[in-house]
Amino acid sequence: MASVRPFKAIRPTRDKANLIASRSYLSYSDETLKEKLEHNPFTFLHIINPDYKDEVKLKGVEKFNAVKEKFNKFQEAGFLITEPSESFYVYQQIHEHHTFEGIIGATAVDDYLNGNIKKHEHTLTAREEMFKSYLDITGFNAEPVLLCHQENTDITAIIQKYKETRAEYEFATTNKAVHKLWLVNNTDDINTIINAFATINDLYIADGHHRSASSALLAKESSKNNSKHFMSFLIDENQLNIINFNRLVKYTNGLTSYELLKEIEKSFTLVKKGGIAFTPKAKNEIGMYFFGNWYSLIIKEDKLVNDCVSKLDPAILSNNILKPILGIKDEKTDTNIVFEAGNTPLSTLANKIDDGEFEIAFILKPIPISALKEVADNNRFMPPKSTYIEPKLRSGLTIYSLD
């Protein structure tokens, strides 16, 4: 059973929600980040980058203390307010082709530690420790972990009930998304949500593996009650939009075009598709753009390893082409490979090949939620950059206090 509880969010005043909430700072280019910081005095990015005007940037503990100081100044200025009572928050994000809606609440760290919250990605120890220190010093978490769960009619009914009322926040962002947030502070509705999640056995991390792991580390060391939970956005698994990551390779490991294709044909049925952009659709099929032509690659049956990880397209590509043929042993560190989210047009990828920036493009299919859950249920991990999962959440819309 999942333990989810309400919390007193620190959040923007209604008139400043659209100005404060931001994408993750890592998603901005240096130029765009500078523009945001110089032209929006309210953006949450000021809290995350308190030293942006300094020539010498702060690091480690010094940086985290400066973040906390800037956060306190936002509260003192009245830009951020603290919820008077513990509440859940219904959040909706509307895009042209997708609508995401769910509950923002506090999820128990114990559920992560005992395996009721399941993961499908490796985490890096150094990054876990860094973010744990960040949480401990700043005393807040400003971006929910994205958790998905099986469909639940009681949760759906609560969300629908609040959607029929005026939202506390409603604003649009430059990516043409509309964001809405409702407060759930009615005792009966709060209990309905708590009891509904108590009937759900497993939650799955869709995005936020390092944040979850860091929260678990902090909980083991901290005596503060709030550290026993972490902020999460809980969403019906059927709403997730799982996008593929494609691969661009810079060099062919010394092979000529003829030699490369012959090596690939040892493990794949290779069909030339010509110059028209090709998207793979068949089972175990991968697309490839090389030397001005598109190809279909379908792994041969005798080369297929049928366990929950090895049968995934990223693993098929890695185990049969990237490692043995192109010499890419570690996709996380090898500079010969670059990952492109699947919403990048295939024409853009082809142009990068034609212009000589890269030699080969490999096109993968999105991994279904059933495959992600199978990997997590078996305590296994996806290959690097297997999924790009939406929605991507805003920082600073609801903030979870650890103090």
URVEN-V688719 format. One record per run of one state. SS is the DSSP state (helix for helix, strand for strand, loop for the rest). FROM is the first residue (numbers start at 1). TO is the last residue. Records with the same first field share a line. If there is no record, write none. Layout:
SS->FROM-TO, FROM-TO
//
This chain:
loop->1-3, 6-6, 8-9, 13-13, 21-21, 23-24, 28-29, 40-44, 49-59, 77-79, 83-86, 95-98, 114-116, 119-124, 139-139, 142-144, 150-152, 164-168, 173-177, 185-186, 199-202, 208-208, 222-224, 240-240, 244-244, 250-256, 266-267, 275-284, 291-292, 300-300, 304-312, 323-336, 342-345, 355-359, 364-368, 378-387, 391-394, 396-398, 402-403
strand->4-5, 7-7, 10-12, 22-22, 80-82, 87-94, 99-108, 117-118, 140-141, 145-149, 169-172, 178-184, 203-207, 229-236, 241-243, 245-249, 268-274, 285-290, 293-299, 337-341, 360-363, 388-390, 395-395, 399-401
helix->14-20, 25-27, 30-39, 45-48, 60-76, 109-113, 125-138, 153-163, 187-198, 209-221, 225-228, 237-239, 257-265, 301-303, 313-322, 346-354, 369-377
//
